[in-house]
Amino acid sequence: MKQEITNYILNNQIINDYFNKVDDTNKSDFKQHIYLIIFEMMNDDIKWLRMQDLYKRNELGKFIVGIINNQLKSNNSSFTKQYKSKTTIYKDIEEKADEQISSINTAILVFQIIKELQNIYCVDAVLYKLYRGIDPITDELKEPMTYQQIQKLIGINYQAVRSSVIKTEKHLKNIISYDSYL
């Protein structure tokens, strides 16, 4: 009976179709993992009786497809813990590297902006720094301010703040390419 069920499992078209839906990076590992689970079940007397019953009722294919789905989709499955967690670790490292690169690019951009603002009329430079969240005195990064907040802080007309920031931004865009950073 074990040989008959083994042949059924290995040659079942539905099960094989499900294996073909798995991404190529882990396909062979996943297939081996599922077969290992199934053959371990065959060595457990209670699970073996259940498998025989499912086979007789022609429901063993559905049962195995359920195992496949569980192993693929569950975050707690043995397959996920053994194989996918390694992929997740690499993705985490890649994301952290991207964040660090983005942080470095932003720091470079801020440095370029601060350097270029030294060549602009002082009031425009201060208003722009406040708008972008750069401390006008220490050049440290802080929370950006809105036009209204700058107006209340300095006491300059809202429209004057807005037009100064827009004029400064246009000037900086001509000199520094930073649309993708800010």
N, C-alpha and C positions, 0 to 999 in steps of 0.2 A: 504494500500500500504506500510506503514511503517513496519508493521509486516512481510510482504512478503520480503521486502528488508533486514530487520534485519536477518531473517532466512537464506536468501541467503548468507549474509556476514558471519554469524556464522558457516555455514555448507559448505562453498566453499572450495573445496579441494586444489586449487591453493594457496589461502590465507593461509590456515592451513599449507601447505607445506613450505611456506615462513617463517611462525612463527617457524617451526621446525629447520630452518637453523640458527636461532639466538642463540648465545652462552647461556649456561645454567645460568650464573650468573644473567643476567637481563631479562631472557625470560618472566617470568610472569609479571614483571613491564612493559616490552615493549609491551606485548599483551594488557594489560589494557590501556596503553597510546594510542595505536593505536585505540582501540575501543572508547576511550573517544573522540579522534579527530573526528572519524566518526560520533558518536552520537551527538557531538556538531554541526557538519555540517548538520545533519538532522533537527536541531532546527533553522538553518538559512534558511530563505525562498529561497533566491537565490541559495545557495549551494544545498538545498534540491531538487529544480527543476532540477539542473544539474545532481544530483545523479539519479533522476528518469529517465532522458533522457539517461544516461549511462546504466542504468539497462535495459531499453527497447531495447537498441542497443547491449546488451550483452557485454558491455565494462566496467562494474563496477568493476569486478575482477582485470582487468589491472590497473584501476585507483587506487584501494586500494593497489595493489602491488607497484605502484609508490609512494604512501604515505609511505609505509613501507621502501622502498629503500631510500627515502629522509630522513626519520627520522634516519635510521641506518648510512648513509654515510655522511650526512652533519654535519659539525662542528657547524653550527648555528641552527640546529634543536632544537625544544623544548625538545626532548628526551635527546639529547646530553647535553644540558644545565642543565637539571634536574638530570640525572643519571650518564652519563659518566664522567662529570666533577669531581664528587666525586672520581671515580676510578683514574682519572688523577692526582688528588691531592695526593692520596696514592702512586701512582707510582713516583711522583716527590719527595716525602718524602723518599721513598725507594732508589731512585737514589742518593739523597743527602747523605743519610747514607752510601751508598756504596762508594761514593767519599771520605767521611770523613775516612772511614775504610781504603781505599786505601792510602790516604794521611798519616795516622798514620803508616801503614805498611811500606810505603816508608821512613818515618822519622826514624823508628826503624832500617830499613835496612841501611840507610845512617850512622846512629850512629854506627852500628856494623862494617861497612866498615871502617869508620874513626878510630875506636878503633883498628881494626886489622891492619890497615896501619901503626900504631905506631910501630909494630913489624917487619916491612919490611925496607929494605935498603932505605934511605932517598930520593935518586933520583927517584927510582921506585915509591915510594909513591906520590911524587910531580907530576910526569908525569901522574900517574893514576888519581889523583884528578883533574888535568886539563882536562883530557880526559872525565871524568864523570861529570864535571861541579861543582866541589867542590873547593872553594877557598883554596889554600894550606896553607894560613896563618890563616884565620878566620874560616875556615870550613863552610862558608855559601854556600848555593846552588846558582849557577850561570849558565850561558849558557855553555853546554858542548863544548869542542873544538875538532877539527879534528886533525889527525896526522900532517897535513901540517901546521895548525895554531900553534900547539905546537912547531914544528920545527922552524918556523919563530920567535916565541916569545923567545925561549930559545937558539936557535942556535945549536941544536943537530941534527945529521943526522936523516932523516925520518925513515930509517930502524931501527935505535937504539930506537927511540921513540916507534915505532910499536911493536918491540919485547919486550920491557920493559912493555908496557901496557898488551900485551898478556900474558906474564909470570906472572904479578901481578894478572890479572884476573883469571888465572888458579889456582893460590894459594888461592885466595879468594873463588873461587867456591868449593874448597876442604874443606874450613872451614865454609863458610856461604852459605846456599841454597838461592840464590836470582835470579835465572833465570826468574822467573815469574814477578819480580818487575822492572827490568831494561831492 
